[in-house]
């Protein structure tokens, strides 16, 4: 059966995409940020996952204020690259894994998550920058990707607990897929940053590193952090970190860190990166739906 082997957390700072596309990785300003991914690129080359469930947020590139899905999953065979106002990034189109994506979508909906399903969409820097940081310059991405977009752009975003529960549900879905696949779950966005107003440029190193610390091990403290704490401590865009909790929830009871990287400044944003593996990957039972419960349910 398919199995989740690792989780990766990664900021998706757009200026890193600019630096990457223009071959500025060795420039003094950008070099410390990119060097923190040297280990991960070697790791990905050795690990060779088959599929990545890549959790990100669209930045009003594919979606707009007409339709705001809380959780949206891509079930296509391929995804184009968004034009974010300066042309699409010069990176390959993203190849999907439609069979696994549809299986996950069905499983999540039966697990009582109201998913929005997309059979056609383009993806922006929220998804492509992490791929570039992990794989470098390639003519074709060496992995299939299932995009999972989360609304953290406008209110109300999902709670940390709801995101953690979604991660657990993704783990159940992957574990029930019969094909032998190595699957990773990536949570992207963050860390602390605010892009506007009198607090623009806010960086909270202490809070960011607390958050990284608590993704490791068996604590579940992060799932209970209220929205107001993210806003107060990490700025208006720090709320993106709830997407990391989907990744963490998918890894089971406990994790160990294989690699960690934290760097400021990158633009006016803190850069965070973790590679985690599950210590106890036991898939939790569904809190809302079980086959036994369905069998006992009366027929209408």
Secondary structure as the mmCIF struct_conf table of DSSP 4:
data_model
#
loop_
_struct_conf.conf_type_id
_struct_conf.id
_struct_conf.beg_label_comp_id
_struct_conf.beg_label_asym_id
_struct_conf.beg_label_seq_id
_struct_conf.end_label_comp_id
_struct_conf.end_label_asym_id
_struct_conf.end_label_seq_id
STRN STRN1 UNK A 3 UNK A 10
HELX_RH_AL_P HELX_RH_AL_P1 UNK A 14 UNK A 21
TURN_TY1_P TURN_TY1_P1 UNK A 22 UNK A 23
TURN_TY1_P TURN_TY1_P2 UNK A 25 UNK A 26
BEND BEND1 UNK A 27 UNK A 27
HELX_RH_AL_P HELX_RH_AL_P2 UNK A 28 UNK A 35
TURN_TY1_P TURN_TY1_P3 UNK A 36 UNK A 37
HELX_RH_AL_P HELX_RH_AL_P3 UNK A 38 UNK A 47
BEND BEND2 UNK A 50 UNK A 50
STRN STRN2 UNK A 51 UNK A 56
BEND BEND3 UNK A 60 UNK A 62
STRN STRN3 UNK A 64 UNK A 64
TURN_TY1_P TURN_TY1_P4 UNK A 65 UNK A 66
STRN STRN4 UNK A 67 UNK A 67
BEND BEND4 UNK A 70 UNK A 70
STRN STRN5 UNK A 71 UNK A 74
BEND BEND5 UNK A 76 UNK A 77
STRN STRN6 UNK A 78 UNK A 81
STRN STRN7 UNK A 83 UNK A 83
BEND BEND6 UNK A 85 UNK A 86
STRN STRN8 UNK A 88 UNK A 88
BEND BEND7 UNK A 90 UNK A 91
HELX_LH_PP_P HELX_LH_PP_P1 UNK A 92 UNK A 93
STRN STRN9 UNK A 94 UNK A 95
HELX_RH_AL_P HELX_RH_AL_P4 UNK A 98 UNK A 110
TURN_TY1_P TURN_TY1_P5 UNK A 111 UNK A 112
STRN STRN10 UNK A 116 UNK A 118
BEND BEND8 UNK A 119 UNK A 120
STRN STRN11 UNK A 122 UNK A 123
HELX_RH_AL_P HELX_RH_AL_P5 UNK A 125 UNK A 135
BEND BEND9 UNK A 137 UNK A 137
BEND BEND10 UNK A 139 UNK A 140
BEND BEND11 UNK A 142 UNK A 143
STRN STRN12 UNK A 144 UNK A 150
BEND BEND12 UNK A 153 UNK A 155
HELX_LH_PP_P HELX_LH_PP_P2 UNK A 156 UNK A 159
HELX_RH_AL_P HELX_RH_AL_P6 UNK A 160 UNK A 175
TURN_TY1_P TURN_TY1_P6 UNK A 176 UNK A 176
BEND BEND13 UNK A 179 UNK A 179
STRN STRN13 UNK A 182 UNK A 188
BEND BEND14 UNK A 191 UNK A 192
BEND BEND15 UNK A 196 UNK A 197
TURN_TY1_P TURN_TY1_P7 UNK A 198 UNK A 201
HELX_RH_AL_P HELX_RH_AL_P7 UNK A 205 UNK A 214
TURN_TY1_P TURN_TY1_P8 UNK A 215 UNK A 215
BEND BEND16 UNK A 216 UNK A 216
STRN STRN14 UNK A 217 UNK A 217
BEND BEND17 UNK A 218 UNK A 218
HELX_RH_3T_P HELX_RH_3T_P1 UNK A 221 UNK A 224
HELX_RH_AL_P HELX_RH_AL_P8 UNK A 227 UNK A 234
HELX_RH_3T_P HELX_RH_3T_P2 UNK A 236 UNK A 241
HELX_RH_AL_P HELX_RH_AL_P9 UNK A 242 UNK A 249
TURN_TY1_P TURN_TY1_P9 UNK A 250 UNK A 251
BEND BEND18 UNK A 253 UNK A 253
STRN STRN15 UNK A 255 UNK A 266
TURN_TY1_P TURN_TY1_P10 UNK A 267 UNK A 268
STRN STRN16 UNK A 269 UNK A 278
BEND BEND19 UNK A 279 UNK A 280
HELX_LH_PP_P HELX_LH_PP_P3 UNK A 282 UNK A 286
BEND BEND20 UNK A 287 UNK A 288
HELX_RH_AL_P HELX_RH_AL_P10 UNK A 291 UNK A 296
BEND BEND21 UNK A 297 UNK A 297
HELX_LH_PP_P HELX_LH_PP_P4 UNK A 298 UNK A 299
#
